[in-house]
């Protein structure tokens, strides 16, 4: 969102961000509504002034409000699908499938971060010309620009240590397993310690609540049992990932499900090897391992670390295909915000049958 807002500013597109994930805001362009988000949402349905509404939400209730704004108030509404919830809902719940179809068909455009979401949305009966494939990655500022924003305890932790393995996430669950694979990252450190005795594993959280501390304490105890208690850092304070990624030797994403992880594309942009589970389609260049297979994860990371020793880190670079998609995305956003006719989506030639 921060990078999107910067691009909107540069293009002279006026906007207001209603922040429903925290109460942080400047009262002007960013307004925090987290503590009153339910009442605010219903109030906005009837009193919201903006003619175009771009929804960044995984909540079905927010989609319904968006559809009602389009239907009852003639608003332009666009929705961004960023995770696997739509796919899960349509496969496992008949009433959610019906509600998803009703809401999505009333959107002026649906932006999907991966091609499996495109396929699912089109299967629900949404006009394919309104379903856009646009991964969420936008090029970041140079790592040096945010270096001072990274917490001092991370810099102290990695000082003098190599290799550095970076990861991100939070405490969350999917189908009864650790969604972000925090447990796998601890096991990974234990398996790599013999060959890389000075390694550091840094897990940066983007969200954390005090009631999740018991699980983190359990993971720390497991790390101590494996002899890596002082080599795994759970950094639960939100902050930028780019400065750490720029210093990392490998990035690891062992998620149990996913949309299209911006962090993987950020690592690849910086020239950092990215190792990820095979639960969804990943960007070209990602090193895959079978989901949940810690031995395979350790083997792929070991191979990536060995290969990195003999290869020079390339300069940050956006792949040509990614740049074309980013340009097309901003053509869509600009037309949406200005009230112009929306460009027709270019459906990918090959859409996976599902992950």
MODA-V458335 format. One record per helix or strand of 3 or more residues. SS is the DSSP state (@ for helix, = for strand). FROM is the first residue (numbers start at 0). TO is the last residue. If there is no record, write none. Layout:
# MODA-V458335
SS_FROM_TO, SS_FROM_TO
This chain:
# MODA-V458335
@_1_9, =_16_18, =_29_31, @_33_46, =_51_55, @_59_72, =_75_80, @_84_91, @_93_103, =_108_111, @_114_122, @_127_129, =_130_132, @_142_148, @_151_157, =_163_168, @_181_191, =_199_204, @_209_224, =_231_234, @_241_246, =_249_252, @_261_269, =_272_276, =_286_288, @_293_308, @_319_337
